[in-house]
Amino acid sequence: MTDDQAARIVAVHLPGVDGLCAGCRWWWSRLSPYPCYQAEWATRWHARVATRRFLDGLS
């Protein structure tokens, strides 16, 4: 997984006006509450990468 792919997931899986994930509805016709698993996973992955970059810069 690359940072670009995780950013795409975060960009698509947004909350809809009804509180459901717009990305899940659009891609899979699935009604999932926001934040869905994909949005949570991509946000955590992005945070881990940013933390790793920051800590590597301190060395």
PDB file of N, CA, C, O and CB in Angstrom:
ATOM      1  N   MET A   1       0.845  -1.166   0.000  1.00  0.00           N
ATOM      2  CA  MET A   1       0.000   0.000   0.000  1.00  0.00           C
ATOM      3  C   MET A   1       0.893   1.232   0.000  1.00  0.00           C
ATOM      4  O   MET A   1       1.878   1.303   0.736  1.00  0.00           O
ATOM      5  CB  MET A   1      -0.963  -0.004   1.214  1.00  0.00           C
ATOM      6  N   THR A   2       0.546   2.175  -0.813  1.00  0.00           N
ATOM      7  CA  THR A   2       1.310   3.412  -0.876  1.00  0.00           C
ATOM      8  C   THR A   2       0.511   4.543  -0.221  1.00  0.00           C
ATOM      9  O   THR A   2      -0.688   4.423   0.031  1.00  0.00           O
ATOM     10  CB  THR A   2       1.663   3.766  -2.345  1.00  0.00           C
ATOM     11  N   ASP A   3       1.203   5.618   0.038  1.00  0.00           N
ATOM     12  CA  ASP A   3       0.553   6.775   0.643  1.00  0.00           C
ATOM     13  C   ASP A   3      -0.527   7.327  -0.289  1.00  0.00           C
ATOM     14  O   ASP A   3      -1.563   7.804   0.175  1.00  0.00           O
ATOM     15  CB  ASP A   3       1.590   7.868   0.971  1.00  0.00           C
ATOM     16  N   ASP A   4      -0.288   7.265  -1.597  1.00  0.00           N
ATOM     17  CA  ASP A   4      -1.261   7.734  -2.576  1.00  0.00           C
ATOM     18  C   ASP A   4      -2.545   6.907  -2.534  1.00  0.00           C
ATOM     19  O   ASP A   4      -3.644   7.455  -2.613  1.00  0.00           O
ATOM     20  CB  ASP A   4      -0.659   7.692  -3.974  1.00  0.00           C
ATOM     21  N   GLN A   5      -2.401   5.593  -2.409  1.00  0.00           N
ATOM     22  CA  GLN A   5      -3.577   4.722  -2.361  1.00  0.00           C
ATOM     23  C   GLN A   5      -4.389   4.977  -1.090  1.00  0.00           C
ATOM     24  O   GLN A   5      -5.618   5.014  -1.137  1.00  0.00           O
ATOM     25  CB  GLN A   5      -3.153   3.242  -2.433  1.00  0.00           C
ATOM     26  N   ALA A   6      -3.712   5.152   0.036  1.00  0.00           N
ATOM     27  CA  ALA A   6      -4.425   5.446   1.277  1.00  0.00           C
ATOM     28  C   ALA A   6      -5.125   6.798   1.186  1.00  0.00           C
ATOM     29  O   ALA A   6      -6.237   6.955   1.690  1.00  0.00           O
ATOM     30  CB  ALA A   6      -3.457   5.425   2.474  1.00  0.00           C
ATOM     31  N   ALA A   7      -4.486   7.767   0.552  1.00  0.00           N
ATOM     32  CA  ALA A   7      -5.107   9.084   0.388  1.00  0.00           C
ATOM     33  C   ALA A   7      -6.348   8.997  -0.491  1.00  0.00           C
ATOM     34  O   ALA A   7      -7.321   9.710  -0.249  1.00  0.00           O
ATOM     35  CB  ALA A   7      -4.105  10.079  -0.214  1.00  0.00           C
ATOM     36  N   ARG A   8      -6.332   8.144  -1.500  1.00  0.00           N
ATOM     37  CA  ARG A   8      -7.518   7.962  -2.353  1.00  0.00           C
ATOM     38  C   ARG A   8      -8.678   7.380  -1.561  1.00  0.00           C
ATOM     39  O   ARG A   8      -9.824   7.795  -1.731  1.00  0.00           O
ATOM     40  CB  ARG A   8      -7.191   7.048  -3.545  1.00  0.00           C
ATOM     41  N   ILE A   9      -8.382   6.422  -0.698  1.00  0.00           N
ATOM     42  CA  ILE A   9      -9.434   5.814   0.121  1.00  0.00           C
ATOM     43  C   ILE A   9     -10.047   6.859   1.038  1.00  0.00           C
ATOM     44  O   ILE A   9     -11.269   6.943   1.159  1.00  0.00           O
ATOM     45  CB  ILE A   9      -8.877   4.635   0.949  1.00  0.00           C
ATOM     46  N   VAL A  10      -9.196   7.661   1.688  1.00  0.00           N
ATOM     47  CA  VAL A  10      -9.697   8.702   2.585  1.00  0.00           C
ATOM     48  C   VAL A  10     -10.507   9.739   1.807  1.00  0.00           C
ATOM     49  O   VAL A  10     -11.502  10.256   2.315  1.00  0.00           O
ATOM     50  CB  VAL A  10      -8.530   9.383   3.326  1.00  0.00           C
ATOM     51  N   ALA A  11     -10.089  10.044   0.584  1.00  0.00           N
ATOM     52  CA  ALA A  11     -10.785  11.050  -0.218  1.00  0.00           C
ATOM     53  C   ALA A  11     -12.164  10.585  -0.669  1.00  0.00           C
ATOM     54  O   ALA A  11     -13.063  11.407  -0.844  1.00  0.00           O
ATOM     55  CB  ALA A  11      -9.952  11.413  -1.427  1.00  0.00           C
ATOM     56  N   VAL A  12     -12.343   9.288  -0.858  1.00  0.00           N
ATOM     57  CA  VAL A  12     -13.618   8.771  -1.361  1.00  0.00           C
ATOM     58  C   VAL A  12     -14.565   8.414  -0.227  1.00  0.00           C
ATOM     59  O   VAL A  12     -15.770   8.641  -0.336  1.00  0.00           O
ATOM     60  CB  VAL A  12     -13.383   7.550  -2.239  1.00  0.00           C
ATOM     61  N   HIS A  13     -14.045   7.865   0.849  1.00  0.00           N
ATOM     62  CA  HIS A  13     -14.896   7.427   1.964  1.00  0.00           C
ATOM     63  C   HIS A  13     -15.139   8.594   2.906  1.00  0.00           C
ATOM     64  O   HIS A  13     -14.465   8.751   3.924  1.00  0.00           O
ATOM     65  CB  HIS A  13     -14.248   6.238   2.727  1.00  0.00           C
ATOM     66  N   LEU A  14     -16.126   9.411   2.536  1.00  0.00           N
ATOM     67  CA  LEU A  14     -16.499  10.604   3.281  1.00  0.00           C
ATOM     68  C   LEU A  14     -17.900  10.425   3.846  1.00  0.00           C
ATOM     69  O   LEU A  14     -18.676   9.612   3.343  1.00  0.00           O
ATOM     70  CB  LEU A  14     -16.423  11.865   2.386  1.00  0.00           C
ATOM     71  N   PRO A  15     -18.229  11.184   4.894  1.00  0.00           N
ATOM     72  CA  PRO A  15     -19.590  11.070   5.424  1.00  0.00           C
ATOM     73  C   PRO A  15     -20.606  11.691   4.474  1.00  0.00           C
ATOM     74  O   PRO A  15     -20.390  12.777   3.934  1.00  0.00           O
ATOM     75  CB  PRO A  15     -19.685  11.737   6.798  1.00  0.00           C
ATOM     76  N   GLY A  16     -21.689  11.003   4.283  1.00  0.00           N
ATOM     77  CA  GLY A  16     -22.782  11.535   3.475  1.00  0.00           C
ATOM     78  C   GLY A  16     -23.692  12.399   4.338  1.00  0.00           C
ATOM     79  O   GLY A  16     -23.491  12.495   5.548  1.00  0.00           O
ATOM     80  N   VAL A  17     -24.678  13.018   3.732  1.00  0.00           N
ATOM     81  CA  VAL A  17     -25.597  13.880   4.477  1.00  0.00           C
ATOM     82  C   VAL A  17     -26.432  13.092   5.484  1.00  0.00           C
ATOM     83  O   VAL A  17     -26.952  13.658   6.445  1.00  0.00           O
ATOM     84  CB  VAL A  17     -26.514  14.618   3.515  1.00  0.00           C
ATOM     85  N   ASP A  18     -26.557  11.777   5.254  1.00  0.00           N
ATOM     86  CA  ASP A  18     -27.336  10.934   6.146  1.00  0.00           C
ATOM     87  C   ASP A  18     -26.479  10.247   7.209  1.00  0.00           C
ATOM     88  O   ASP A  18     -26.987   9.432   7.979  1.00  0.00           O
ATOM     89  CB  ASP A  18     -28.077   9.897   5.344  1.00  0.00           C
ATOM     90  N   GLY A  19     -25.168  10.572   7.260  1.00  0.00           N
ATOM     91  CA  GLY A  19     -24.278   9.970   8.257  1.00  0.00           C
ATOM     92  C   GLY A  19     -23.691   8.637   7.836  1.00  0.00           C
ATOM     93  O   GLY A  19     -22.964   8.005   8.603  1.00  0.00           O
ATOM     94  N   LEU A  20     -23.999   8.208   6.626  1.00  0.00           N
ATOM     95  CA  LEU A  20     -23.448   6.959   6.118  1.00  0.00           C
ATOM     96  C   LEU A  20     -22.255   7.255   5.225  1.00  0.00           C
ATOM     97  O   LEU A  20     -22.102   8.373   4.735  1.00  0.00           O
ATOM     98  CB  LEU A  20     -24.517   6.156   5.348  1.00  0.00           C
ATOM     99  N   CYS A  21     -21.412   6.254   5.015  1.00  0.00           N
ATOM    100  CA  CYS A  21     -20.216   6.421   4.194  1.00  0.00           C
ATOM    101  C   CYS A  21     -20.603   6.504   2.717  1.00  0.00           C
ATOM    102  O   CYS A  21     -21.213   5.589   2.164  1.00  0.00           O
ATOM    103  CB  CYS A  21     -19.223   5.257   4.430  1.00  0.00           C
ATOM    104  N   ALA A  22     -20.233   7.619   2.100  1.00  0.00           N
ATOM    105  CA  ALA A  22     -20.563   7.814   0.688  1.00  0.00           C
ATOM    106  C   ALA A  22     -19.748   6.887  -0.206  1.00  0.00           C
ATOM    107  O   ALA A  22     -20.253   6.430  -1.232  1.00  0.00           O
ATOM    108  CB  ALA A  22     -20.325   9.269   0.284  1.00  0.00           C
ATOM    109  N   GLY A  23     -18.503   6.598   0.158  1.00  0.00           N
ATOM    110  CA  GLY A  23     -17.664   5.711  -0.642  1.00  0.00           C
ATOM    111  C   GLY A  23     -18.167   4.283  -0.666  1.00  0.00           C
ATOM    112  O   GLY A  23     -18.160   3.642  -1.716  1.00  0.00           O
ATOM    113  N   CYS A  24     -18.605   3.776   0.479  1.00  0.00           N
ATOM    114  CA  CYS A  24     -19.138   2.405   0.526  1.00  0.00           C
ATOM    115  C   CYS A  24     -20.412   2.294  -0.299  1.00  0.00           C
ATOM    116  O   CYS A  24     -20.634   1.299  -0.989  1.00  0.00           O
ATOM    117  CB  CYS A  24     -19.414   1.976   1.982  1.00  0.00           C
ATOM    118  N   ARG A  25     -21.238   3.316  -0.222  1.00  0.00           N
ATOM    119  CA  ARG A  25     -22.478   3.295  -0.999  1.00  0.00           C
ATOM    120  C   ARG A  25     -22.176   3.358  -2.485  1.00  0.00           C
ATOM    121  O   ARG A  25     -22.809   2.661  -3.278  1.00  0.00           O
ATOM    122  CB  ARG A  25     -23.393   4.459  -0.595  1.00  0.00           C
ATOM    123  N   TRP A  26     -21.212   4.188  -2.870  1.00  0.00           N
ATOM    124  CA  TRP A  26     -20.884   4.368  -4.273  1.00  0.00           C
ATOM    125  C   TRP A  26     -20.176   3.148  -4.848  1.00  0.00           C
ATOM    126  O   TRP A  26     -20.525   2.703  -5.942  1.00  0.00           O
ATOM    127  CB  TRP A  26     -20.021   5.599  -4.452  1.00  0.00           C
ATOM    128  N   TRP A  27     -19.183   2.590  -4.136  1.00  0.00           N
ATOM    129  CA  TRP A  27     -18.410   1.473  -4.666  1.00  0.00           C
ATOM    130  C   TRP A  27     -19.117   0.142  -4.552  1.00  0.00           C
ATOM    131  O   TRP A  27     -19.089  -0.653  -5.491  1.00  0.00           O
ATOM    132  CB  TRP A  27     -17.104   1.391  -3.968  1.00  0.00           C
ATOM    133  N   TRP A  28     -19.760  -0.123  -3.404  1.00  0.00           N
ATOM    134  CA  TRP A  28     -20.303  -1.458  -3.161  1.00  0.00           C
ATOM    135  C   TRP A  28     -21.799  -1.488  -2.917  1.00  0.00           C
ATOM    136  O   TRP A  28     -22.349  -2.549  -2.621  1.00  0.00           O
ATOM    137  CB  TRP A  28     -19.617  -2.066  -2.000  1.00  0.00           C
ATOM    138  N   SER A  29     -22.468  -0.360  -3.032  1.00  0.00           N
ATOM    139  CA  SER A  29     -23.905  -0.270  -2.725  1.00  0.00           C
ATOM    140  C   SER A  29     -24.188  -0.827  -1.337  1.00  0.00           C
ATOM    141  O   SER A  29     -25.168  -1.538  -1.118  1.00  0.00           O
ATOM    142  CB  SER A  29     -24.741  -1.029  -3.781  1.00  0.00           C
ATOM    143  N   ARG A  30     -23.301  -0.484  -0.406  1.00  0.00           N
ATOM    144  CA  ARG A  30     -23.414  -0.968   0.963  1.00  0.00           C
ATOM    145  C   ARG A  30     -23.655   0.218   1.885  1.00  0.00           C
ATOM    146  O   ARG A  30     -22.973   1.237   1.776  1.00  0.00           O
ATOM    147  CB  ARG A  30     -22.141  -1.754   1.387  1.00  0.00           C
ATOM    148  N   LEU A  31     -24.602   0.096   2.774  1.00  0.00           N
ATOM    149  CA  LEU A  31     -24.878   1.148   3.742  1.00  0.00           C
ATOM    150  C   LEU A  31     -24.025   0.910   4.983  1.00  0.00           C
ATOM    151  O   LEU A  31     -24.294  -0.007   5.759  1.00  0.00           O
ATOM    152  CB  LEU A  31     -26.390   1.194   4.106  1.00  0.00           C
ATOM    153  N   SER A  32     -23.015   1.721   5.164  1.00  0.00           N
ATOM    154  CA  SER A  32     -22.116   1.622   6.307  1.00  0.00           C
ATOM    155  C   SER A  32     -22.080   2.957   7.022  1.00  0.00           C
ATOM    156  O   SER A  32     -22.013   4.008   6.384  1.00  0.00           O
ATOM    157  CB  SER A  32     -20.694   1.193   5.869  1.00  0.00           C
ATOM    158  N   PRO A  33     -22.123   2.919   8.353  1.00  0.00           N
ATOM    159  CA  PRO A  33     -22.007   4.190   9.072  1.00  0.00           C
ATOM    160  C   PRO A  33     -20.609   4.762   8.900  1.00  0.00           C
ATOM    161  O   PRO A  33     -19.633   4.022   8.778  1.00  0.00           O
ATOM    162  CB  PRO A  33     -22.330   4.005  10.570  1.00  0.00           C
ATOM    163  N   TYR A  34     -20.525   6.081   8.892  1.00  0.00           N
ATOM    164  CA  TYR A  34     -19.220   6.726   8.790  1.00  0.00           C
ATOM    165  C   TYR A  34     -18.687   6.963  10.192  1.00  0.00           C
ATOM    166  O   TYR A  34     -19.461   7.394  11.046  1.00  0.00           O
ATOM    167  CB  TYR A  34     -19.308   8.062   7.994  1.00  0.00           C
ATOM    168  N   PRO A  35     -17.423   6.713  10.486  1.00  0.00           N
ATOM    169  CA  PRO A  35     -16.365   6.249   9.590  1.00  0.00           C
ATOM    170  C   PRO A  35     -16.444   4.739   9.405  1.00  0.00           C
ATOM    171  O   PRO A  35     -16.608   3.988  10.367  1.00  0.00           O
ATOM    172  CB  PRO A  35     -14.984   6.647  10.133  1.00  0.00           C
ATOM    173  N   CYS A  36     -16.325   4.313   8.170  1.00  0.00           N
ATOM    174  CA  CYS A  36     -16.353   2.887   7.849  1.00  0.00           C
ATOM    175  C   CYS A  36     -14.974   2.285   8.105  1.00  0.00           C
ATOM    176  O   CYS A  36     -14.029   3.001   8.437  1.00  0.00           O
ATOM    177  CB  CYS A  36     -16.788   2.657   6.372  1.00  0.00           C
ATOM    178  N   TYR A  37     -14.866   0.984   7.951  1.00  0.00           N
ATOM    179  CA  TYR A  37     -13.590   0.305   8.189  1.00  0.00           C
ATOM    180  C   TYR A  37     -12.493   0.792   7.249  1.00  0.00           C
ATOM    181  O   TYR A  37     -11.339   0.926   7.656  1.00  0.00           O
ATOM    182  CB  TYR A  37     -13.762  -1.195   8.036  1.00  0.00           C
ATOM    183  N   GLN A  38     -12.844   1.054   6.006  1.00  0.00           N
ATOM    184  CA  GLN A  38     -11.837   1.499   5.048  1.00  0.00           C
ATOM    185  C   GLN A  38     -11.298   2.876   5.422  1.00  0.00           C
ATOM    186  O   GLN A  38     -10.091   3.110   5.354  1.00  0.00           O
ATOM    187  CB  GLN A  38     -12.421   1.527   3.633  1.00  0.00           C
ATOM    188  N   ALA A  39     -12.179   3.780   5.812  1.00  0.00           N
ATOM    189  CA  ALA A  39     -11.736   5.124   6.203  1.00  0.00           C
ATOM    190  C   ALA A  39     -10.888   5.068   7.470  1.00  0.00           C
ATOM    191  O   ALA A  39      -9.872   5.756   7.564  1.00  0.00           O
ATOM    192  CB  ALA A  39     -12.948   6.052   6.419  1.00  0.00           C
ATOM    193  N   GLU A  40     -11.295   4.256   8.444  1.00  0.00           N
ATOM    194  CA  GLU A  40     -10.509   4.127   9.676  1.00  0.00           C
ATOM    195  C   GLU A  40      -9.139   3.536   9.380  1.00  0.00           C
ATOM    196  O   GLU A  40      -8.128   4.023   9.887  1.00  0.00           O
ATOM    197  CB  GLU A  40     -11.249   3.255  10.703  1.00  0.00           C
ATOM    198  N   TRP A  41      -9.102   2.485   8.559  1.00  0.00           N
ATOM    199  CA  TRP A  41      -7.830   1.843   8.241  1.00  0.00           C
ATOM    200  C   TRP A  41      -6.899   2.807   7.515  1.00  0.00           C
ATOM    201  O   TRP A  41      -5.726   2.914   7.873  1.00  0.00           O
ATOM    202  CB  TRP A  41      -8.062   0.592   7.391  1.00  0.00           C
ATOM    203  N   ALA A  42      -7.397   3.508   6.506  1.00  0.00           N
ATOM    204  CA  ALA A  42      -6.556   4.418   5.731  1.00  0.00           C
ATOM    205  C   ALA A  42      -6.062   5.576   6.591  1.00  0.00           C
ATOM    206  O   ALA A  42      -4.924   6.018   6.429  1.00  0.00           O
ATOM    207  CB  ALA A  42      -7.324   4.954   4.519  1.00  0.00           C
ATOM    208  N   THR A  43      -6.890   6.072   7.494  1.00  0.00           N
ATOM    209  CA  THR A  43      -6.469   7.152   8.386  1.00  0.00           C
ATOM    210  C   THR A  43      -5.372   6.669   9.325  1.00  0.00           C
ATOM    211  O   THR A  43      -4.393   7.381   9.548  1.00  0.00           O
ATOM    212  CB  THR A  43      -7.666   7.687   9.195  1.00  0.00           C
ATOM    213  N   ARG A  44      -5.521   5.461   9.882  1.00  0.00           N
ATOM    214  CA  ARG A  44      -4.474   4.899  10.760  1.00  0.00           C
ATOM    215  C   ARG A  44      -3.192   4.660   9.983  1.00  0.00           C
ATOM    216  O   ARG A  44      -2.103   4.940  10.486  1.00  0.00           O
ATOM    217  CB  ARG A  44      -4.949   3.578  11.406  1.00  0.00           C
ATOM    218  N   TRP A  45      -3.302   4.150   8.774  1.00  0.00           N
ATOM    219  CA  TRP A  45      -2.116   3.877   7.965  1.00  0.00           C
ATOM    220  C   TRP A  45      -1.379   5.172   7.657  1.00  0.00           C
ATOM    221  O   TRP A  45      -0.153   5.238   7.746  1.00  0.00           O
ATOM    222  CB  TRP A  45      -2.499   3.157   6.660  1.00  0.00           C
ATOM    223  N   HIS A  46      -2.135   6.194   7.296  1.00  0.00           N
ATOM    224  CA  HIS A  46      -1.533   7.491   6.985  1.00  0.00           C
ATOM    225  C   HIS A  46      -0.845   8.081   8.224  1.00  0.00           C
ATOM    226  O   HIS A  46       0.229   8.672   8.112  1.00  0.00           O
ATOM    227  CB  HIS A  46      -2.608   8.468   6.451  1.00  0.00           C
ATOM    228  N   ALA A  47      -1.450   7.926   9.383  1.00  0.00           N
ATOM    229  CA  ALA A  47      -0.848   8.427  10.623  1.00  0.00           C
ATOM    230  C   ALA A  47       0.441   7.680  10.958  1.00  0.00           C
ATOM    231  O   ALA A  47       1.411   8.289  11.409  1.00  0.00           O
ATOM    232  CB  ALA A  47      -1.841   8.302  11.785  1.00  0.00           C
ATOM    233  N   ARG A  48       0.457   6.373  10.743  1.00  0.00           N
ATOM    234  CA  ARG A  48       1.681   5.590  11.005  1.00  0.00           C
ATOM    235  C   ARG A  48       2.809   6.025  10.092  1.00  0.00           C
ATOM    236  O   ARG A  48       3.950   6.144  10.537  1.00  0.00           O
ATOM    237  CB  ARG A  48       1.416   4.088  10.823  1.00  0.00           C
ATOM    238  N   VAL A  49       2.514   6.263   8.823  1.00  0.00           N
ATOM    239  CA  VAL A  49       3.534   6.698   7.871  1.00  0.00           C
ATOM    240  C   VAL A  49       4.073   8.074   8.264  1.00  0.00           C
ATOM    241  O   VAL A  49       5.282   8.302   8.234  1.00  0.00           O
ATOM    242  CB  VAL A  49       2.959   6.734   6.437  1.00  0.00           C
ATOM    243  N   ALA A  50       3.183   8.979   8.626  1.00  0.00           N
ATOM    244  CA  ALA A  50       3.619  10.324   9.025  1.00  0.00           C
ATOM    245  C   ALA A  50       4.475  10.268  10.284  1.00  0.00           C
ATOM    246  O   ALA A  50       5.474  10.980  10.384  1.00  0.00           O
ATOM    247  CB  ALA A  50       2.405  11.239   9.256  1.00  0.00           C
ATOM    248  N   THR A  51       4.099   9.439  11.235  1.00  0.00           N
ATOM    249  CA  THR A  51       4.883   9.295  12.467  1.00  0.00           C
ATOM    250  C   THR A  51       6.248   8.701  12.164  1.00  0.00           C
ATOM    251  O   THR A  51       7.260   9.155  12.700  1.00  0.00           O
ATOM    252  CB  THR A  51       4.138   8.416  13.487  1.00  0.00           C
ATOM    253  N   ARG A  52       6.281   7.687  11.308  1.00  0.00           N
ATOM    254  CA  ARG A  52       7.555   7.057  10.942  1.00  0.00           C
ATOM    255  C   ARG A  52       8.479   8.067  10.262  1.00  0.00           C
ATOM    256  O   ARG A  52       9.673   8.117  10.559  1.00  0.00           O
ATOM    257  CB  ARG A  52       7.314   5.846  10.014  1.00  0.00           C
ATOM    258  N   ARG A  53       7.931   8.865   9.356  1.00  0.00           N
ATOM    259  CA  ARG A  53       8.739   9.900   8.696  1.00  0.00           C
ATOM    260  C   ARG A  53       9.280  10.914   9.688  1.00  0.00           C
ATOM    261  O   ARG A  53      10.437  11.325   9.594  1.00  0.00           O
ATOM    262  CB  ARG A  53       7.918  10.616   7.634  1.00  0.00           C
ATOM    263  N   PHE A  54       8.444  11.320  10.643  1.00  0.00           N
ATOM    264  CA  PHE A  54       8.871  12.290  11.648  1.00  0.00           C
ATOM    265  C   PHE A  54       9.981  11.705  12.524  1.00  0.00           C
ATOM    266  O   PHE A  54      10.990  12.364  12.776  1.00  0.00           O
ATOM    267  CB  PHE A  54       7.677  12.726  12.518  1.00  0.00           C
ATOM    268  N   LEU A  55       9.792  10.477  12.983  1.00  0.00           N
ATOM    269  CA  LEU A  55      10.792   9.863  13.865  1.00  0.00           C
ATOM    270  C   LEU A  55      12.084   9.572  13.120  1.00  0.00           C
ATOM    271  O   LEU A  55      13.161   9.683  13.706  1.00  0.00           O
ATOM    272  CB  LEU A  55      10.246   8.573  14.476  1.00  0.00           C
ATOM    273  N   ASP A  56      12.012   9.207  11.859  1.00  0.00           N
ATOM    274  CA  ASP A  56      13.226   8.989  11.079  1.00  0.00           C
ATOM    275  C   ASP A  56      13.995  10.285  10.875  1.00  0.00           C
ATOM    276  O   ASP A  56      15.221  10.274  10.760  1.00  0.00           O
ATOM    277  CB  ASP A  56      12.884   8.370   9.733  1.00  0.00           C
ATOM    278  N   GLY A  57      13.284  11.388  10.830  1.00  0.00           N
ATOM    279  CA  GLY A  57      13.939  12.689  10.655  1.00  0.00           C
ATOM    280  C   GLY A  57      14.657  13.150  11.906  1.00  0.00           C
ATOM    281  O   GLY A  57      15.535  14.009  11.828  1.00  0.00           O
ATOM    282  N   LEU A  58      14.304  12.595  13.066  1.00  0.00           N
ATOM    283  CA  LEU A  58      14.949  12.976  14.323  1.00  0.00           C
ATOM    284  C   LEU A  58      16.299  12.303  14.528  1.00  0.00           C
ATOM    285  O   LEU A  58      17.105  12.757  15.340  1.00  0.00           O
ATOM    286  CB  LEU A  58      14.048  12.646  15.479  1.00  0.00           C
ATOM    287  N   SER A  59      16.543  11.231  13.802  1.00  0.00           N
ATOM    288  CA  SER A  59      17.782  10.475  13.996  1.00  0.00           C
ATOM    289  C   SER A  59      18.988  11.226  13.537  1.00  0.00           C
ATOM    290  O   SER A  59      20.105  10.719  13.635  1.00  0.00           O
ATOM    291  CB  SER A  59      17.716   9.173  13.282  1.00  0.00           C
TER     292      SER A  59
END
